[in-house]
Structure formats: C-alpha cells, structure tokens
Amino acid sequence: MQRLCDDPAAGSDVRRGDPVAARAARTGWNGRVRNGRAAAIVLAGGSGTRVGGELNKVYLPLAGRSVISWSLNTFGAMREIGPVVLVIRAADRDLVDRVVDQEVEHDGVEIVTGGASRQESELAGLRHLASRIGGGAVDAVLIHDGARPLMSRALAAGVLEAARSGGAVPGLPRDDLAAAAPDGTTLDGPAPEGIVAVQTPQGFRAAPLLAAYEEAARCGFVGTDTASCMQRFAPDLPIRWIAGDERNFKITFAHDLLMAEVVLARAGHHLT
C-alpha cells in the first residue's frame, strides 16, 4: 500500500509563523495558550467545481478571509485543543502558506499533505499524530471538514466532551425525506424515523480511532465519514449523537457562500 504521509520528523511541516509580537500586531491574536490533550484535524482537500470555479473552495473569500481560516481560528481559540493539523492537497501549498501566515490568529498549525480520498487524508492526519497518541499526549481527536467554516466553539466543545467516552457525531434530525423504491424511479413511502443529517467535527478517543483507520487501510475499506469507519472497525466503541447547528452547513454551491456571509454578519463575525 502506498505510504500516505511522511514521518513527522522527516517531512511534515510545522508552521511556526511570525514571532508572537508581530503576529499579535497584525492579527490581533490574544496570545491564548492552548495546552489541551485533544487534537483537531481539519480537512482541506476539496475542489471548487460545484461552487463555479477552479480554486479549491476552502480558499475562497468569506467575510474578509478564506473559508478554511474560520475553522482553524475556531479550534485555535479553544484551550481544550492542543495540536491543530491541516491536511491539504500538494497543489494548494502556496495558498496554504498565505492563509496560515496572514489569516490564522494563532501559532502552530501543522500542515500535512493528504491522499487521494477523504479517508486517506484523515489517515494522513492521524499518522502525523501517531507518536503523540501512542505516548498519551493526545487522547481525543476531532476531525472536521474545512468546507464547514461556521462551526462554533460551543459545538466543537460539545462534541469533544461526548467523545471522551467513545465517540460523538453532531447532526440535525430530518423529517423532509422519503424512501425511494428499489428501482429508484418511484417513491416508496416516508423515510424511516430517526434519520439524522450528520455534520462535523466528529470526535473520537484517539487510540481506537487511529487503530480503526489503520485496519481500514489494511482491508481497503472506504467509509462515507469518520463514524462509518469506526462503526465497522471499532463496533464496541459507543458513538453518541449530539445536536448539530443549523449554521454549520457545508460550502458546496456558490449560494452557500452568500448564506455564510449573512450568518457571519448577523453574528458580528463571532462564532461562540
């Protein structure tokens, strides 16, 4: 199997940024110390085709900064979070350097090149953290889609708290769905009760998460999201559902960016 990420000591790039004083003067960074034992992995491997452009959508502008920087800054403002790992496409490296240097309000974003699929990119981020997971420095991991810029600190903290006992997935109940017939041409009645539209970040205890993803790689399994991989390879780990946030939608189409601008304007550009 092709190696998906470099050994942290021999190729991963820890962005140390400017000196603290210079960064504070430029960004208004409050100097908050992050020493939590949880880690955040932010995935930035998407494209911009459905938004209507060639640029990776997470680097499109949103309220004066790039889409991806909102998630990075939210995690960076949380004392509970230690390492913040950004998993990128190699082709986006110049964009990443600009965003981290100019828009991220804290030091220490660790940049890792991902794989060809979402799951390979998740595994790249987890392997980057493997030594810290094995040594106990990281005991829980939140995995977040960088195309969901409006994640709040409250939501991330709620997922993390629930994940301490196994795993947690935020989601919104759906009552506007119908079941399709097996041939896909007609409707076959209402969808089953209890359907939930899942969001990110999804959080899990770190050691079982890494072990499950390594086993999935050995088996060639590709899940739809983090929880699906955990359900397959860590079936005894309890996964809780917690209430998601209507604002935490994914940027997929051009109008989603306009909606996100409205949400941020109404919130005074603060997500708590």
N, C-alpha and C positions, 0 to 999 in steps of 0.2 A: 504494500500500500504506500502511496506517495506520502512523504512527510509533509504535514500541513503547516507547521510553524517551526521557526528556529528556536534553538535553545536560548533562554533569556540572556545567558551570559555571553552568547556569541552571535548576536544579531538583532534582538529586539531593541527597539529604540525608546528609551525613557526620555520624554521631552521635559527637560528641567526648566525651560523657559528663561525669561529675563531675571535679573536679580529682583528680590521681593519688592524693594522700594520702587524700582522702575515699573514693575507690573502694577503695583498699587496705584501709582500716579496715573498710569494710562487707563486702567480698567475700573478703578475704584474697589479693587479686591479688598475685603475686610480682614485678611490675614487669619481667618479661622483655621484652627488646627484640626486636621482630620486624622484621627488615630483609631478609627473603628476597625473591628475584625471582619467586617463584611466587605466584599468587593463588588464592583459594578462592571459589567461588560456591556458596552454599547456597540451595536452592530451598524456599520455604515457601508454595506456592500450593495446597495440598491442601484437603480438606474433612474433616468428621467423620462423614459419613453411615454408613459401614460400622463405625465404632467405636461408633456408637449415640448420637451427639449432634449438635448443630448447630454446635458450636465447631470451628474448624479444628483438626485433630488435633495439629498441631505445637505448639499452645499448651496442650494438656492436661498435667496434672501428672505428673511421673515422678521419683520419689525426691527430692521436695522442690523441684523446679524444673521448668520447662517442657521438653517434649520437644526443642524447637528449640535451647535453650541448650546442650545437651550437645555438639552438633556445633560450634556457634560457639566454645565454650570449648576443644574439642579442637584446632581449627585455630589458635586464638589462642595456644595453648601451644607451637606449632611455630615454631622460629626460621626454618625454610625458607620459611614463608608470610609474605608481606607483606600486601597488601590482603585483607580478608575482606568479601565482598559478600553481603548478604542480600536475596533477591528475594522480594517479598511481594505479597499482594493488598491493594488500596487499602482494602478494608473492614476489614482487620485492623490498621490503623495504630496504634490506641490500644493494642492488645495488644503490638504490636512495641515501642513506646516503653517500656512497662513492663518487658518482658523484657530489653531492651538496657540499660536504666538499673539494673535491680535484680539481674539474674542473670548477666550476661556479665562475665567476670573480666578483661577487657582493654579498652582503648580502641580506637576506630577502626573499628567495624562500619559499613560503608557500605550504606545502605538504598536500594533501587531498586524501583519498582513494576513488576511483571511484566505479561505479556499474558494472553490467554485460554487459551493452551495451554502445556504444559511447554516446547515448543521456543521459543515466543515469549518465555517468561520467561528461558530460557537466553540468547537473543539480547539481551534487555534487559541482562542482567548483563554480557555480553561487550561490548556497545556502551558501557556505563559505563566499561569498562576500556580502550576502544579507543585513546585517546591514549597511555596507558602501554604498551600492547602495541606500538603503532607506534614509540614512542620507545625501546623496548628495556628499559624499567624492569620490565616483566612479560614473562617468557619462557616460562612454562608456567602452565596453568590446571587446577585440579581442580574438577569440577562434582559436587555432592553433593546427594542427596535429604535434606532436613531431617527426614523421617519415618524415617530410619535413625540413631537417636541413639547407638547403641553402636559406631559406627566408632571404631577405636583409632588412636592416633598412629602406631603401627607400620605399620598397613595403609595409612594415608594417605601415609606416608613411602615405603613400598614402591611405591605407585602413582606417586608423583612421580618417584622415581628412574628407573623404567622409562619414564615419559612423556618424559623428556629426549631420548630417541632417536626419538620419534614420538608414540606414544600407548600407553595402558595401561588395561586393564579388569580389575577383580577379579571372580572368580567361583568357584563351587563345582561340581565335577563332579556330574552327576545320573545315577543308574542305576535310578531308580524310575519311569521314564516309558515310555509305549507310544505307538505311532503309530496314529492314527485312520484309518479308511477314508475315501476321498474324500467319501462321503455323510454322514460324521460319526456314523453310527448303530452302527458296529461297530469293533472293533479290528483293526488290520492288521499286527500283529507288533510287535516291540520297536522302540523309538526308535533312530535312528542312534547309533553310538558317538561319544563325544567331546562330548556335549551338556553345556553349562555353564550354570548359573543365574547370570546376571550381577548384580553389585552396583554400588554407588557408594561412594566417589568414582571417577569416570572422569577420567583425566588426559591432556592433550594439549599439544603445543607450541602456544604462544599464537597466533602469527600464522596458521598454517594453520587453526586452529580457528575464529578469527574470520572468515577468508575463506570457509571452508566454510559457516558459518551465514548469512553474507550472501548467498551464492549460493543456498542452500536457500530463503531468503526470497524471492529474485527468482523462483525456479522454483515456489514454492508447495509445496515438498516438506515433509512432516512425518514424521519418523522416530520409532521406538519409544524410542530413547535417544540419548545423545550419540554413541556408537560407530556407530550406523546412519547418522547424518548424515555422519560422517567417512568411512565406507566408500563412501558414494555420491559425495561431492564432493571427497574427498582420497584417492583409491584407492591412490596410490603411497606414502602415509604408513604405515609399519609400525605395527601395533597389537598389543601383546603382551598375553597373558593371564597374570595372576599369581593365586596362590592367594588366595581370599577368606577371610572369617572367619565361622564359624557364628553368632557373636554379632551380626553386622552385619545383622540382619534388619529388615524394614520394618514399621513400626507400621501395620497395616491394620484389624485387628479388636480388640475390647476385650481379648481374652485375650492379645494381643501386648503390651499394656501391663503385664499381670501378669508375663509372662515376662521382660520387660525389667527390672522391679523385682527379680526373683530374680537375674538376671545381675549387676546392679549391686551387690546386697547381697553376693553371693559374691566380687565383685572389690573389695570395700571402697570402692565408688564411685569407683574409679580405673580408667581405660582407658588402657593404655600400649601 
